[in-house]
Amino acid sequence: MFPSMSPSHKTASSMETVLVVGSTGHIGVSAVMAALKSKRKVLAIVRNQASAQKLIKAVGSAEGITLAYADITSDTGVRDVVQRVRAGELPEFQHVYACAGGLYGPPPLPDLSLEELHRYMNVDFETNFFAYRETIRYLHQQDHGNSTWTLCVGSQGDLAMLPAPAMTQGALYSMATAAARDNEFTNVRFNEVYLNLRVEVDEVAAKNGTVPSSTFASVYEQLLSRADIRSSRVRVDNLEDMKTLKWAKKF
């Protein structure tokens, strides 16, 4: 079992944990950085030891991070993690950040096979759906007054320059709207972060001239403390949007 922390020695945020689904990707790394910078702990789902090492290298330290090994492309992967949390084998969490995905191929629609379509939907959409389905009731039952559920989506769903990734993002937009409606009056602040920029881990970003994960982290760090933002889309089109959040209700 994980021992409870005495409120007299810890701030409220330091007693909280963020579950990150998709933690080893460029966006996931930024979410981990944001959680740690906000004085929260992280429960990061990783596929294997190699993924764990990749995450720790990108973040720069393992301090404050608990690793949970699971296959998030399976409909039981996140469920198993939540069961382990309920059993006291892993720390309780009060927040979820989902940014699973990563398939970004170029096949035009006429050349997209059914097998490829299913693979894109599994990796880029179903992983996030599984994460929501398996964690939201846990957060409701926990009834923590400051819980959040954040989904990061990409602008490809509107641009559709790459059809397969675009269709997965379009599905996520709809899922986010449904989740925003479902949680408008619950203890969980659901929000969607709409990213219209290329974000990469700091080392890669320095070479490619893209946005570093550590810079994008400021968006989630702010969002965690913004109790006034819920059931909304937080739009990030430029660097200024990472300094001052730009948001609007999803419906």
C-alpha positions in Angstrom: 0.0 0.0 0.0 1.1 3.6 -0.6 1.3 5.6 2.6 -0.8 8.8 2.9 1.0 12.1 3.2 0.4 14.4 6.1 -1.3 17.6 4.9 0.9 19.5 7.5 4.0 18.6 5.5 2.7 18.6 1.9 0.7 21.1 -0.1 -2.5 20.0 -1.7 -1.0 19.7 -5.2 1.9 17.6 -3.9 -0.6 15.1 -2.7 -2.1 14.7 -6.2 -1.0 12.4 -9.0 -1.5 12.7 -12.7 -2.0 9.5 -14.8 -0.5 10.1 -18.2 -1.6 7.9 -21.1 0.8 8.2 -24.0 3.6 9.3 -21.7 6.6 8.5 -23.9 5.6 10.6 -26.9 6.5 14.2 -27.5 3.2 15.5 -26.0 3.3 12.9 -23.2 6.7 14.1 -22.1 5.4 17.7 -21.9 2.5 16.5 -19.7 4.8 14.7 -17.3 7.0 17.8 -17.2 4.0 20.0 -16.5 2.7 17.7 -13.7 6.1 17.6 -12.0 6.5 21.4 -12.3 3.1 21.9 -10.7 4.4 19.9 -7.7 2.3 16.8 -8.5 3.4 13.2 -8.9 3.1 11.2 -12.1 1.8 7.7 -12.8 3.1 7.1 -16.3 1.9 4.1 -18.4 4.7 2.7 -20.5 4.9 -0.4 -22.7 8.2 -1.8 -21.6 11.6 -1.0 -20.1 12.9 0.7 -23.2 9.9 3.1 -23.2 10.5 3.8 -19.6 14.1 4.7 -20.2 13.1 6.9 -23.1 10.7 8.8 -20.9 13.2 9.3 -18.1 15.8 10.5 -20.5 13.5 13.0 -22.0 12.3 14.3 -18.7 15.7 14.3 -17.2 14.9 12.5 -13.9 12.8 9.6 -12.5 12.0 11.6 -9.4 8.3 11.9 -8.8 7.4 9.3 -11.5 5.8 5.9 -10.9 5.8 3.6 -13.9 3.0 1.2 -14.8 3.6 -1.3 -17.6 0.7 -1.9 -19.9 -0.3 -2.1 -23.6 -2.7 0.8 -24.1 -3.7 -0.4 -27.5 -5.5 -3.3 -25.8 -8.9 -2.7 -24.4 -7.8 -4.1 -21.0 -4.4 -2.3 -20.7 -5.6 0.9 -18.8 -8.2 -1.2 -17.1 -5.5 -3.4 -15.5 -3.7 -0.3 -14.3 -6.8 1.1 -12.7 -7.4 -2.3 -11.0 -3.9 -2.2 -9.6 -4.5 1.3 -8.3 -7.7 0.1 -6.6 -5.7 -2.8 -5.1 -3.1 -0.4 -3.6 -0.3 -1.7 -5.9 0.0 1.7 -7.6 -0.7 5.2 -6.3 -4.1 6.8 -6.5 -4.5 9.5 -9.2 -6.7 12.5 -9.3 -6.0 13.7 -12.9 -5.7 12.1 -16.3 -3.9 13.4 -19.3 -4.3 11.4 -22.6 -2.3 12.0 -25.7 -1.9 8.5 -27.1 -1.2 8.0 -30.8 1.7 8.6 -33.1 0.8 7.0 -36.4 1.3 9.7 -39.0 1.4 8.1 -42.4 0.7 9.5 -45.9 -1.6 7.0 -47.7 -4.3 8.9 -49.8 -7.8 7.7 -49.1 -8.1 5.4 -52.2 -5.0 3.6 -51.1 -5.9 3.2 -47.5 -6.6 -0.5 -46.7 -9.2 -1.6 -44.2 -6.4 -3.1 -42.1 -4.5 0.2 -42.1 -7.6 2.1 -41.2 -8.2 -0.2 -38.3 -4.6 0.2 -37.1 -4.8 4.0 -37.2 -8.1 4.0 -35.3 -6.7 1.6 -32.7 -3.5 3.5 -32.1 -4.6 7.1 -32.5 -8.3 6.9 -31.3 -9.1 3.8 -29.4 -6.2 4.2 -27.0 -7.6 7.5 -25.8 -11.2 6.1 -25.7 -10.0 3.2 -23.6 -8.2 5.6 -21.3 -11.4 7.6 -20.8 -13.7 4.7 -20.4 -11.5 3.0 -17.8 -10.7 6.0 -15.6 -13.6 8.3 -15.6 -15.8 6.3 -13.2 -12.8 5.9 -10.9 -12.4 9.7 -10.7 -16.1 10.1 -10.1 -16.1 7.5 -7.3 -13.0 9.1 -5.8 -15.0 12.4 -5.7 -11.9 14.6 -5.4 -12.9 18.2 -5.7 -10.1 19.2 -8.1 -10.0 16.3 -10.5 -9.3 16.9 -14.2 -9.4 14.9 -17.4 -7.4 16.4 -20.3 -7.3 15.1 -23.9 -4.8 16.5 -26.4 -5.8 16.5 -30.0 -4.2 17.7 -33.2 -5.3 20.1 -36.0 -4.9 17.4 -38.6 -8.5 16.6 -38.0 -9.4 19.9 -39.6 -6.5 20.2 -42.1 -6.9 16.6 -43.4 -3.6 16.7 -45.3 -3.0 13.2 -44.1 -6.4 11.4 -44.3 -5.9 8.5 -41.9 -4.6 10.6 -38.9 -7.2 13.2 -39.8 -10.1 10.8 -39.4 -8.8 9.7 -36.0 -8.6 13.3 -34.8 -12.1 14.0 -36.0 -13.3 11.1 -33.9 -11.5 12.5 -30.9 -13.1 15.9 -31.4 -16.5 14.3 -31.1 -15.4 12.1 -28.2 -14.2 15.2 -26.4 -17.5 17.1 -26.9 -19.4 14.1 -25.5 -17.1 13.8 -22.5 -17.3 17.6 -21.9 -21.1 17.3 -21.8 -21.0 14.3 -19.5 -18.8 16.0 -17.0 -20.0 19.6 -17.1 -21.6 19.2 -13.6 -19.3 16.4 -12.1 -16.2 16.7 -9.9 -14.1 16.2 -13.0 -13.1 19.2 -15.2 -12.8 17.7 -18.7 -11.0 19.8 -21.3 -9.6 19.3 -24.8 -6.3 20.8 -25.8 -6.2 21.5 -29.5 -2.6 21.7 -30.8 -1.9 23.4 -34.1 1.9 23.3 -33.8 4.7 20.7 -34.1 5.9 19.7 -30.6 8.9 17.5 -30.1 11.1 16.5 -27.1 13.6 19.2 -26.4 16.6 17.4 -27.9 14.8 16.8 -31.2 13.1 20.2 -31.2 16.5 21.9 -30.9 17.6 20.2 -34.2 14.3 20.7 -36.1 13.4 24.1 -35.0 10.1 22.9 -33.5 8.4 23.6 -30.2 10.1 21.9 -27.3 8.0 19.7 -25.0 9.2 21.7 -22.0 7.7 24.9 -23.6 4.4 23.3 -24.4 4.3 22.0 -20.9 3.2 25.4 -19.7 -0.3 24.9 -21.2 -1.1 21.9 -19.1 0.6 23.4 -16.0 -1.7 26.4 -16.3 -4.8 24.3 -17.1 -4.4 22.2 -13.9 -4.8 25.4 -11.8 -7.6 27.0 -13.9 -10.8 25.9 -12.1 -12.7 28.3 -14.3 -11.9 26.3 -17.5 -14.1 23.2 -18.0 -15.9 21.4 -20.8 -13.8 23.6 -23.2 -11.3 23.5 -26.0 -8.0 25.2 -25.2 -6.6 26.2 -28.6 -2.8 26.4 -29.1 -1.9 28.0 -32.5 1.3 29.9 -31.5 3.8 30.5 -28.7 1.7 33.3 -27.2 -1.1 30.7 -26.7 1.2 28.9 -24.3 1.7 32.0 -22.2 -2.0 33.0 -22.0 -4.6 30.3 -22.5 -7.1 30.8 -25.3 -10.3 28.7 -24.7 -14.0 28.4 -25.5 -16.7 26.0 -24.4 -17.0 22.9 -26.5 -20.8 23.3 -26.9 
